[in-house]
Amino acid sequence: MKLQIKVNNELDFFKKLLMILSDTRPVSLLRPRERELLAYLLYYNNKYKDRDVEEREKLVFHKSTLIDICEAMDIDMQTFYNNKSHLKNKKILSDGYLSKFFINLYYKFCTLFLICIYSIIIPV
């Protein structure tokens, strides 16, 4: 099965990927703002994919990155932390970082079903 989706940029790719996954758990449990936040987290995770896991997690969840996400989403930090807490409760985040379960699910989906112009490699 080949699914081609036109994307404007890398962030748009992650937003559309989550829309495709919106009928599958755990993405189906997410509200629109949580899904958008997750797209940003996946975008930054992919942006730093060449770094080792520990360093990448620190960069993705660094205060300056979180501020950039809040500005892009037009939300305050409290709303960000509320949405982050919801992602943690839904097992998408664990210990404050993207959970291995979700990364594995995402990686398998990309590997099996999507062919796109971006090379998405997330070390597990």
N, C-alpha and C positions, 0 to 999 in steps of 0.2 A: 504494500500500500504506500503510495506516495502522496504526501499532502504538502502542497506549496502554499505558503502564506506570504503575502507582500508585507514587509515591515519597513518602517521609515528609519529606524535606528535600533540599537541594541536594547535599549530600555523598552521600546515598543514591542520587540520580540518577546520579552519576558511577560509583558502585560497580555499579549495575545496567547502565549503559551498557557498562562493561568486561566484564560477564558476557555481554552480548549479543555483543560483539565477540570473545569468547574463542575462537571458532572461526576467526578471521582473523588473519593475520600483521600486525604483530608481537605482538599481544596473546596469541595462542595459545602463544607461547614463554614466557610469564610464569608464575611460581609464584604461589600465592595471596598471599603477603606482598608480592611485587613489584607485583601487580595492585592491592592495597590502597594501597600507597604511591603508585602512579600516580594512583589515584582522588583521594587527598589533594592531590597536585600539581596535578591538573586543577581541583579545587575551588578552591584558592588562586589559580590562574591566572585562573579565571573571576571570582573575588571582586575581583580587581584589574583587570578587563578595561577599565575606563575610563582606566587609566594608559597611558602610552606603553610600547612593548615593553621597552625597556631598564630603565625604572623598575620595571615589573611583574616582570621576571625577578629583579631585586635583592630585591624584596619577597617573592616566592615562595620564594627560596632564602636568605633572611636567617636568621641563627642563631636568632632568637626563633621564627620560623615553623617551622623544623626541630625545635626543642624541643617546640613545640605538637604537631606531627605525631607525634613519638616518644611523647609522653605519651598521645595519643589512641590510638595503635596498641599501647601498652604494650610498647615496645621500647627498648633503649638506643641511644646514638648510634652505636656500632660496628656494630650490626645495621642501623641506618638507612644508614650509609655503604656497607656491603656490598650492600644491596639497591639503593642508588643506583648503585653500580658495575655491578651486573647490568643495570640499565636502560640504562646507557651502552653496555655491551657488545652489547646487543640493539638499539641504534640508536634507542631511544626518547628518550634524552637525548643531547645533543651539546654539548660545551664546558660541561657542567654544567647546561644548561638544556634545557627541552623542545625536541626537534628540530622543525624546520620540516616535515619529512616527516610526523612523527606528528601534528602540529597540523593539517596539511592533510588527512590521512586522517580524523582525528576530525571536523573541521569539515564535510567532504563527507558523511560518514555522518550527522551530525546534520541537515544541510540536506536530504538526500535522503529519509531514512527515519524520522526521529523527529519526532513532534509532542508537545510536552510543555508543562507549565505554566511552565517556566523559559525565559527568553530566553538562549540560549547564543550569545554572539558572541565569537569569539577572533580578533583581528586577526592577519593573517599578514604 
